[in-house]
Amino acid sequence: MTAELVRGQNHPLPDTRLEIRVSAGHPVVAGATLGDEHGRVPGAEWVAHPGSPSLPGVDVPGRCAADLRLTVDLGAVSDAVHRLSVLLALPAGTGAGRFGALAAPFVAVAGRAGTDLASYTITGLDSESAVVALELYRRQGAWKVRAMGQGYEGGLAALLGDQGLERPAELAASILAAVAPEPPAAEPAPPVADPAARLPEVERVGGSTPPTAPDTAPAPTPPLPPTPPAVPTTGTPTPAMGTAGPISYAHPRRQAAAPEPRQAPPTPVAGDASGWSMDERLYNQVWGMFEDLARTAAAYRSACDFAESRLDRELDQSLSDYRSRVGGANDAARATARARHDELVERAQEVLDRDLAQLAAEAEVVEPALPPAYARWDSPVWHAYRVPAEEPMAIRLGDLHLPERTDLRIPMLVRLPLERGLWVDSGRGHSEAAGLLDEVELRRLALDCAVAHAARLLAAHPAGEFAVHVLDAAGAGTAALAPLVDSDVLAAPPARGAAGVSAVLEQLTERVDLLQMALRGGAADALPPGLDTARQLLIVHDFPHGFDDRAVTRLRYLADEGPSVGVHLLMVADRADAAAYGPLLDPLWKSLLRLTPVADDHLADPWVGHAWSYEPPILPPGSRILREVLAQVTAARYGKRS
């Protein structure tokens, strides 16, 4: 049974030898790009196009046409290839400048036996002149196909540039030049008339010019169109010319191969993604799970939306036809439309359940294998924690999930060093969960989350390479800050009052200035001997209490310039408390990654349009694991100093 995909939906490929058919209703250029584990195309030699139609395992047509066929042998591609993207582009000079003015392109993927495995109609295109139609990608040692439909108004050059190619415009121009129509050949000059031809027959025979034989060569015939490439056959008879139905190119005496049995989904294995170390492989695997969940949910929602719109359209058509109101035809049409709707939704739900079950099985395997920097606070790995010798790739700031399955949580990993500061929002905002809590309780939870984030950052860095400062002008966070204060992991006691706030901000601002001048001047060895070169984290609690205009300016400077030289902010604040500053602080809030102390669906994903629900890190009730981890950090720091 052929899987009819919608944008973002994926489908397993039980066969590695494939044929991809393209039907566009207008001449198009077809090609394929090979991507590495990051989806990047390293160079032009990784692109199959009409000017260079063959790569190991990939063959594309050397011409542009309305109907094209690509052959792919995934078993023959290099091990470095993790993604194969099928691209379509409109050639220049054909009268069609955008896909929106043409019929929707259709692509189908067939297996070795010629049976279609998946198909996709690329709808929703408008001013785009190039599109990534399909993507074949590795997942847990197996291959899948994903319906992409990603169009580019900038044409083929923009598509190739988006995949990481250098000088994409040059490659795009060479591809389009390879299929450009050749200029018409110049007409041959008329032959020079033989003077003897005007003489009478008697004179020509008797003269010196020898008699010539009559010209019996036939007139030249126009060249035949190129023979289409050979295609896998299915053993079905070819219909006679002029009959209805699709044309079959099957050999009448060739037997069809038996369809291969459907393969079971691969067994999940922790760390089976690409990477040089287990840390990198687990990181890439977690982000692969995030991408799969995002695309699976997007495909399901797209299929449901399509089913609803088609149902509405068919119901409107049945009501607008007055002839169908007689004899019950209208009721039959409505019943048929609803049956089609239910069938499509049911099929989309089956695909969603299949993909979610596979992701849930993978999460059950991956979660116990995560190192401390990636693990939940209730993971047993923390009981065997040791201060690391080097910084990990990322840290976990919480979990993410979608409403399609709330118990399937993907770790929210953020790369180190942090590229932007963090903001734990202690205000109610528009969160329904936050609105149910008392204001004092909400602020306490926000500071507890900030302490957990700071403790994880300390635990993820080698001894002495990460320092934490705290601004608590009013002293309202004494109880929540106790784990950091009691374990002696802070660079100094929490700063109190306006004077303390100003002193810490001045110290960190001076550090940022010195490091930036040293880096820009290439004089890192000229730094003052007493300057601490460790990364710095500044926790700001109860903002803007204790801040004057000068302190606010320095805080904004640290937020903008600090991350590039290892100074990071962790704000614990309610934006409404700083409303007196008006739009002056808008750049500050926008530069920070907003987190919440309660579960909230506030993390917008512009890639597929999801609103992800974020869940903050939660320590098990009564657990002392955080204090035990901080005690090891302190022991390692003072041991290194001694």
JORA-V902811 format. One record per helix or strand of 3 or more residues. SS is the DSSP state (H for helix, E for strand). FROM is the first residue (numbers start at 1). TO is the last residue. If there is no record, write none. Layout:
BEGIN
SS:FROM:TO + SS:FROM:TO
END
This chain:
BEGIN
E:3:5 + E:10:12 + E:17:35 + H:44:46 + E:47:49 + E:65:73 + E:83:89 + H:99:101 + E:106:110 + E:116:121 + E:130:139 + E:142:152 + H:155:162 + H:168:178 + H:195:198 + H:201:206 + H:278:320 + H:322:325 + H:329:369 + H:380:384 + E:394:402 + E:405:415 + E:422:425 + H:432:435 + H:439:460 + E:466:472 + H:482:486 + H:497:521 + H:524:526 + E:535:543 + H:549:561 + H:563:565 + E:567:573 + H:575:590 + E:593:596 + E:600:605 + E:610:615 + H:625:641
END
